[in-house]
Amino acid sequence: MSEAAPSAPAAYADDAYAVVIPTLGRPSLTACLRALARSGGPRPVRLVLVDDRPDPAVAELTGKVPEQLRALTTVVRGGARGPAAARNAGWRAAGSVPWIVFLDDDVVPSASWGEDLALDLAGAAFRTGAVTARIDVPLPPDRRPTDWERNTAGLATARWITADMAYRRAALEAVGGFDERFRRAFREDAELALRIIAAGWTVTAGCRRTTHPVRPAGRWVSVRLQAGNADDVLMTRLHGRTWWRRAGAPRGRLPRHLAVTGAAVTGLACAALGRRRAAAACAGLWLAGTAEFALARTVPGPRTRDEVATVALTSVAIPPAAVWHWLRGQLVHRGVLPVTGPGPGEPPRHPRAPDRERVPS
C-alpha cells in the first residue's frame, strides 16, 4: 500500500476504473471497504483513500483496508478542506485511469456491484461523462421513520449524488473537477454535474446498487444542516435561478423560514418600542408558523416522546439558522461570477476515448 503518488504508469482498458473514497476515518469505512472487496466482477485498478482528517498525526487508515485491496491502495492527504477538494485530490492521484468511481465512506456496495459497474461502463457512449448508481436507504420496517431518517432517505432520489458516482476522467479534466468552494457534502455533486452537462457530456443512469445506511446523529443535526443554505446561494450565483429545476433539487422551506424569522425579529423590535399590539400580532404569526413547521415534521414520524421533543426544539431553531446561513452566503459569495463555457447540449467535437498511459520501454 502506498502513502504517496501512484507508482509507474500502465496501459488501461477503456472500461478500467479507479475507486476514490474521501474519508474522515469513520467506522463505516471498514464496512464499505469489506463490501468492495467481496463484490464480484472486475476489480478497480486503483483504490485511492483520501484522508481528510485535520490532524495528520492520527493513526493511518491502512488497518481498515482488506488484504484483497491493499496492493491496489494509495492513501493521500486531503488537507481537511472538505469533500469536493478531497475528491479532486483523489481522482488526480489515480493517474490516467479512464473511469473514476467516487464512493462515500458510509456506503455499502452490493454483492454484484463490480459486475453491475462493468455493465454500466460498457454501455457508456462516448458522450457519457458520468454514470449514476441506484442508492438504497434502509428504513425501519416496524415503525415510521424519524425526521432524520426521512432526510437521509432523500438520498435515494437525489439525481447526481456522489455517494456512488462514476465519472469519465476526460470529463473531469475538461471541466476542472469539483468546485472546492463547496466545503460541505452538499450541492458539490449537483454543481459538477451541471458543468459536465453544459460542456456537452451526458449523465446516464446505471444499474449497480449501493446501500446508504442511516448513520447515528444527534438531536441538533437538522439545525447544523441549515449551513447548506449558504451553498444554495453559491449555486444560484454560479448557475442562475433555474438550477433547482435542472438539478431536480427540492426548493425547501427558505421562504417560510424568512417569514417566520422576520415575524420574530419584528415582534421583538415592536416590544422594545412599546408597541404591544404589533408585538403580539408578530408573536402570533411566529407561533403559528413554528407550530405548522413542527406539525409537518411530526405527523409523518413515529411520534415518540423523544422524537416529538426533538422536532419541537429544532423547529424553533431551524428558521433563524436557515436565514443566518442564507444571509452569510449572500455576503461571502457576493462577488462570485456565473459559470461560463460551452452552451448546454454542445457535444464534444470528437469521441473522447480515454487516453492511455504508456509503459516505458
ABEGO torsion letter per residue (X at the ends): XBABBBBBBBBBBAABBBBBBBBAGBAAAAAAAAAAAABBEBBBABBBBBBABABAABBBAAAABBAAAAAABBBBBAGGAEAAAAAAAAAAAAEABABBBBBBAABBBBAAAAAAAAAAAAABBAABABBBBBBBBBBBAABBBBAAAAAAAAAAABAABAABBBBBAAAAAAAGEBBAABABBBGAAAAAAAAAAAAGBBBBBBABBBBBBBBBBBAAAAAAAAAAAAAAAAAAAAAEAAAAAAAGBBAEAAAAAAAAAAAAAAAAAAAAAGBAAAAAAAAAAAAAAAAAAAAAAAAABAGBAAAAAAAAAAAAAAAAAAAAAAAAAAAAAAABBBBBEBBBGBBBABBBBBBBBBBBX
